[in-house]
């Protein structure tokens, strides 16, 4: 068997040249894709487009251009693109069946971008997680809670659940309660609290803080204490209001709220057969035991 070395050398050189060309196309293509995404991002930022939408469009462009680049490289190697398209379609169907949850997150993310129930920087309660929106990705949304813990929630869970956006309106209400003891003048307590709460930093004058009787319980009356503030100052106003409630009640020397119970004792006499005392043979024994206890308390020891 005669081996044509010249043929194999020419083939190896051709393959090496094609591989080098494909590598150059890949490197240049990736650089051009990054350049195109940067130009598009800067253009969108100059137009004051929402950062969430900008990142979302940039991700879609990057994925699409990378797919086109791979198809072009395969065509350079002589691979039939029609067959490749059929292969990509088959792979897409398999991926869709295996990654149904991820695709639902992707679709929900598209709806979140279009409908825009919140944007980056908003303080929301979404998917059962509360925090500030840091990023809105293709498949999940990143929230940073008040405790500075990062949580990534799937977009499908967010879109399928109730969304509370605390940053849409100009202000929000802080809901607190204050317990008063029996006998405390509620009008005096309301007047004192209203003055103290208005002095708290970042509490709004309009609407004015609400201090009203909310309910009554076994300890006394319960006041609803509700100042209003901007969302960014919520926790500061929350804690300062609690502090003011305690300081105001202490300065007024209000008694500590206590639950009062009234206990009524039955008469000492032992009545038989009336349903209130002991009856039958148990009554004399109980009376004798009671007399013995009284004698013992007086210092008499029965023999």
C-alpha angles and dihedrals in degrees: 000000000000117000115210099219093179090058093050092046091052090048092049092049091049092050091047091050091049092048091049090048091049090050091050091048090049094050094044092043093052090049091050091048091052090047092050092049092049092050092048092047092050091048092051092047091052088054089052092242114173110271091229092057091044093055092044093053091045091054092050092049092049093051094045095048092047090054090050090049093053091048090051092051091049090050089051088057090051098256113151107248092205090060089045090052090053089049091050090050091051091047089048091054091049092047091047091054094045098040101038091137093053092049091050088052089050092051091046090050090054090052091048090054093048098042094035101202086171140003137210110296096028120127106231145163105224131158090359092301123110123205149090117305108246102170138356107211135184094265107013144022121231118221128184113209128214088262089059092249117143118226126186113205124190113249092229091058091048095047093045095050137060114285120207115193111194094180100060097081124058094244144006136209126252110216117209137149133215123205118217127196125238112279097026114131103245093198090056091048092050092050093049094047094048091055093046096047094049088058093058114108116256094013108136122237091208113076092028120226115272119229111170140142107274104177147329127243140167091286098049138270124344120217125209109223111193121167122175126228145152116283092246090060098043100111094041090054091042094057095038091053091053089050093049091050091055095044093047094051091045092051090050090050092231113177120251110266110253133180111242122210128185118211121191119200123210121245118279092236116100112228123192127212096002096103093244103078138026120298136199122008093343093069098067091046092052092048092050091049091051092050091049091052092051093048090049091052089053093053098259117133112203115227 
